[in-house]
Amino acid sequence: MNIILLGPPGAGKGTQARILTETRGLVQLSTGDMLREAQASGTEMGKRVAEVMAKGELVTDEIVIGLIREKLAQGGQGFIFDGFPRTLAQADALGRLLDELGQGIDAAIELRVNDEVLVDRIVGRAEQARAAGQPVRADDNAESLRTRLMAYYKQTSPLIGYYHAKGLLKAVDGLAEIDAVAAEIAALLD
């Protein structure tokens, strides 16, 4: 089973991906993790990634698809795409890669949220963490979150229509309690 998790920053995609890896044995493919892993690997692809990142440039879609190809070739019971695709071009490239490998996407799950409630929740959590002396992301403040949300709506939200048109989109309430979201996702996948 291959699934894509969609939703704005802070909607809980990473948390739900971890739950799915534990409960269903799926492999989480996080673009950021794959880039860091490749950079440290010393492989040809890893050297390309390290070179691009050392220059402060964005890694191309071609490189990311190459990394995903490598991960898919390792096999497994299925994959969770977390943070990829982010654009329609990436979605098309991923679709072509999966077709080539005789695989497909089983579901694209959107974690729907109310933006203002999401911002309040994340900023509140960051303030609690700071008060407890715990580390906090530098961009977990209202202004940065709104900027990240705008980037999401410009670049990534078109994927909702894309996967809806393919009959793959399913939606859950991303602001519900973690266990409730996980149960709703499980019900959609069963």
C-alpha angles and dihedrals in degrees: 000000000000120000137177122214114212129186142104124288111291095021091119102258093139093047093049091045090056091050091050091050090053098043102036105023092240120153116240113225106198112178093215093050092047092051093050091046092048092047090056096041100077091220121136090260090046091053090052091050093047092049093051094044092046088059090051091243128138116260110248124245087244091061093046091049088049091054091048090049089055092050094047090050089060088065130215140160092288144308140255113212106212116181094000135120098035099163138036090250090055091047090053091047091049091048091052091048093050091047089051090052093046092249136111146185114278097190142356107210118201117205099210118207141171104243098220093047089048093050091048091049095049095043090047091051091048091051091050091049092049090049089052092049093248124142117265131194110258090230096052094108129104097256095048092044092053089050091050090047091052090051089050093052093047098046112019110027092075085071089071090066091040094057092038089058089052091052092242103106120110124170135210134180102264092192095060120102113290094250092048091052090048091050091049091050091047090052091051092051097046 
